[in-house]
């Protein structure tokens, strides 16, 4: 009788081990490795860009030229810029492929920008240009106050019949510095002029 029991016990043990092994195989299928794709996605290069770059991109699309009554920064404008009556336009770090014209009562502030053409103010409230370059002329006529400082001007700096205070200092002028008919003679000095310093600006 004892000889018949041991094979039976061995058979039972084999069946149990086989069942356990089969259960382990079933449980291993949905392993943690299988759900790895559910992990959080990595940021794209655009999402990881600096806040400054994002702001520059927004500014670059904010102005397309013509009438300006806002602040424009760090972009290229491929048309003329016009500051209309009583508007205020600020150009900061801007390249203008054309002229900048300030109408009656308009105000313009240009800092560290490049203008391929002229800056012209007629009847303007105020024109301020600091730093940067103007390939053509800076012309101010029949307007109010003005400041032109530290600008490289390819042509003339001209001021005529203006009523407000004006300061022209530290500019590099390719042609002439001409001032006449202004209520008060412009102040300033240290201008490098390849042409002539004339009339009210002869001492600048």
C-alpha positions as CSV (number, residue, x, y, z in Angstrom):
1,X,0.0,0.0,0.0
2,X,2.8,2.5,0.8
3,X,4.3,2.0,-2.7
4,X,1.1,3.1,-4.4
5,X,0.8,6.3,-2.3
6,X,4.2,7.9,-3.2
7,X,3.6,8.0,-7.0
8,X,0.2,9.5,-6.4
9,X,1.7,12.2,-4.0
10,X,4.4,12.9,-6.6
11,X,1.8,13.4,-9.3
12,X,-0.2,15.8,-7.2
13,X,2.9,17.8,-6.4
14,X,3.7,18.1,-10.1
15,X,0.2,19.3,-10.9
16,X,0.4,21.9,-8.2
17,X,3.8,23.2,-9.4
18,X,2.5,23.4,-13.0
19,X,-0.5,25.3,-11.9
20,X,1.6,27.8,-9.9
21,X,3.9,28.3,-12.9
22,X,1.0,28.9,-15.2
23,X,-0.5,31.5,-12.8
24,X,2.8,33.3,-12.6
25,X,3.0,33.6,-16.4
26,X,-0.5,35.1,-16.5
27,X,0.3,37.7,-13.9
28,X,3.6,38.8,-15.5
29,X,1.8,39.9,-18.7
30,X,0.5,43.3,-17.5
31,X,3.9,44.2,-15.9
32,X,4.7,47.9,-15.1
33,X,6.9,48.0,-18.1
34,X,3.9,47.5,-20.4
35,X,2.3,50.8,-19.2
36,X,5.5,52.9,-19.7
37,X,3.9,54.8,-22.6
38,X,1.4,56.4,-20.1
39,X,4.2,58.4,-18.5
40,X,4.1,62.2,-18.9
41,X,5.3,63.5,-22.3
42,X,8.4,65.5,-22.5
43,X,8.2,69.3,-23.3
44,X,8.7,70.2,-26.9
45,X,11.5,72.7,-27.9
46,X,8.9,75.4,-28.3
47,X,7.5,74.9,-24.8
48,X,11.0,75.0,-23.3
49,X,12.0,78.2,-25.0
50,X,12.9,81.2,-22.8
51,X,10.1,83.7,-21.9
52,X,12.2,86.4,-23.6
53,X,12.1,84.6,-26.9
54,X,8.4,84.1,-26.6
55,X,7.9,87.8,-26.0
56,X,10.1,88.7,-29.0
57,X,8.1,86.4,-31.2
58,X,4.9,88.1,-30.1
59,X,6.3,91.6,-30.7
60,X,7.6,90.6,-34.1
61,X,4.0,90.0,-35.3
62,X,2.4,92.9,-33.6
63,X,3.0,95.6,-36.1
64,X,3.1,95.5,-39.9
65,X,3.8,99.1,-40.8
66,X,1.8,102.2,-41.8
67,X,0.0,104.0,-39.0
68,X,1.7,103.6,-35.6
69,X,0.1,104.6,-32.3
70,X,1.7,102.0,-30.0
71,X,5.0,100.6,-28.8
72,X,6.9,98.4,-31.3
73,X,9.9,96.5,-30.1
74,X,12.6,94.2,-31.6
75,X,11.2,93.6,-35.1
76,X,11.7,94.6,-38.8
77,X,9.1,96.8,-40.4
78,X,9.2,96.6,-44.2
79,X,7.1,99.7,-45.0
80,X,7.0,103.4,-44.1
81,X,5.8,104.3,-40.6
82,X,3.4,107.1,-40.1
83,X,2.5,108.7,-36.8
84,X,-0.8,110.4,-37.3
85,X,-2.4,113.4,-35.6
86,X,-2.2,113.3,-31.7
87,X,-0.9,109.7,-31.8
88,X,2.2,108.5,-29.9
89,X,4.5,105.9,-31.5
90,X,7.5,104.3,-29.8
91,X,10.1,102.3,-31.8
92,X,12.6,100.4,-29.7
93,X,15.2,98.2,-31.3
94,X,13.3,98.3,-34.6
95,X,14.5,98.2,-38.2
96,X,12.4,100.3,-40.6
97,X,12.9,99.7,-44.4
98,X,11.5,103.1,-45.3
99,X,10.7,106.5,-43.8
100,X,9.2,107.5,-40.5
101,X,6.9,110.5,-40.8
102,X,5.3,112.4,-37.8
103,X,2.1,114.3,-38.6
104,X,0.6,117.4,-36.9
105,X,0.4,116.8,-33.2
106,X,2.0,113.4,-33.3
107,X,4.8,112.3,-30.9
108,X,7.6,109.9,-31.8
109,X,10.2,108.2,-29.6
110,X,12.9,106.1,-31.4
111,X,15.6,104.3,-29.4
112,X,18.5,102.1,-30.7
113,X,16.7,101.5,-34.0
114,X,17.8,101.6,-37.7
115,X,15.8,103.6,-40.2
116,X,16.8,103.1,-43.8
117,X,15.1,106.3,-45.0
118,X,14.3,109.7,-43.3
119,X,12.7,110.7,-40.0
120,X,10.5,113.7,-40.8
121,X,8.4,115.7,-38.3
122,X,6.2,118.5,-39.4
123,X,3.9,120.1,-36.9
124,X,4.9,117.4,-34.5
125,X,4.4,117.6,-30.7
126,X,7.7,115.9,-29.9
127,X,10.3,113.9,-31.7
128,X,13.0,112.0,-29.7
129,X,15.7,109.9,-31.4
130,X,18.3,108.3,-29.2
131,X,21.0,105.9,-30.4
132,X,20.9,103.8,-33.6
133,X,21.1,105.0,-37.2
134,X,19.2,107.0,-39.8
135,X,20.5,106.5,-43.3
136,X,18.8,109.5,-44.7
137,X,17.9,112.8,-43.0
138,X,16.3,113.9,-39.7
139,X,14.1,116.8,-40.6
140,X,12.1,118.8,-38.0
141,X,9.8,121.7,-39.2
142,X,7.0,123.8,-37.7
143,X,6.7,121.6,-34.6
144,X,7.4,121.5,-30.9
145,X,10.2,119.9,-28.9
146,X,12.9,117.5,-30.1
147,X,15.9,115.6,-28.9
148,X,18.4,113.8,-31.2
149,X,21.2,112.2,-29.3
150,X,23.9,109.7,-30.1
151,X,22.5,109.0,-33.6
152,X,24.5,108.2,-36.7
153,X,22.8,110.2,-39.5
154,X,23.8,109.6,-43.1
155,X,22.4,112.9,-44.4
156,X,21.4,116.2,-42.7
157,X,20.0,117.1,-39.3
158,X,17.7,120.0,-40.1
159,X,15.5,122.0,-37.6
160,X,13.4,124.9,-38.9
161,X,10.7,127.1,-37.3
162,X,10.1,124.9,-34.2
163,X,8.7,126.4,-31.0
164,X,9.7,123.9,-28.4
165,X,13.0,123.2,-26.7
166,X,15.5,121.2,-28.8
167,X,18.7,119.3,-27.9
168,X,21.1,117.9,-30.5
169,X,24.1,116.2,-28.9
170,X,26.7,113.6,-29.7
171,X,25.5,112.8,-33.2
172,X,27.7,111.7,-36.1
173,X,26.2,113.6,-39.1
174,X,27.2,112.7,-42.7
175,X,26.2,116.0,-44.3
176,X,25.0,119.2,-42.6
177,X,23.6,120.4,-39.2
178,X,21.2,123.2,-40.2
179,X,19.0,125.1,-37.7
180,X,17.1,128.3,-38.4
181,X,13.9,130.2,-37.5
182,X,13.4,128.3,-34.2
183,X,11.9,130.2,-31.3
184,X,14.9,129.1,-29.2
185,X,18.3,128.0,-30.6
186,X,18.8,124.3,-30.0
187,X,21.1,123.3,-27.2
188,X,23.6,120.5,-27.0
189,X,27.1,119.9,-28.5
190,X,29.6,117.2,-29.4
191,X,28.2,116.6,-32.8
192,X,30.6,115.4,-35.5
193,X,29.6,116.9,-38.8
194,X,31.2,116.1,-42.2
195,X,29.5,119.1,-43.8
196,X,28.6,122.4,-42.2
197,X,27.2,123.6,-38.9
198,X,24.9,126.4,-39.8
199,X,22.9,129.3,-38.3
200,X,21.5,128.5,-34.9
201,X,23.5,125.3,-34.7
202,X,26.8,126.7,-35.7
203,X,28.2,126.1,-32.2
204,X,27.0,122.6,-31.7
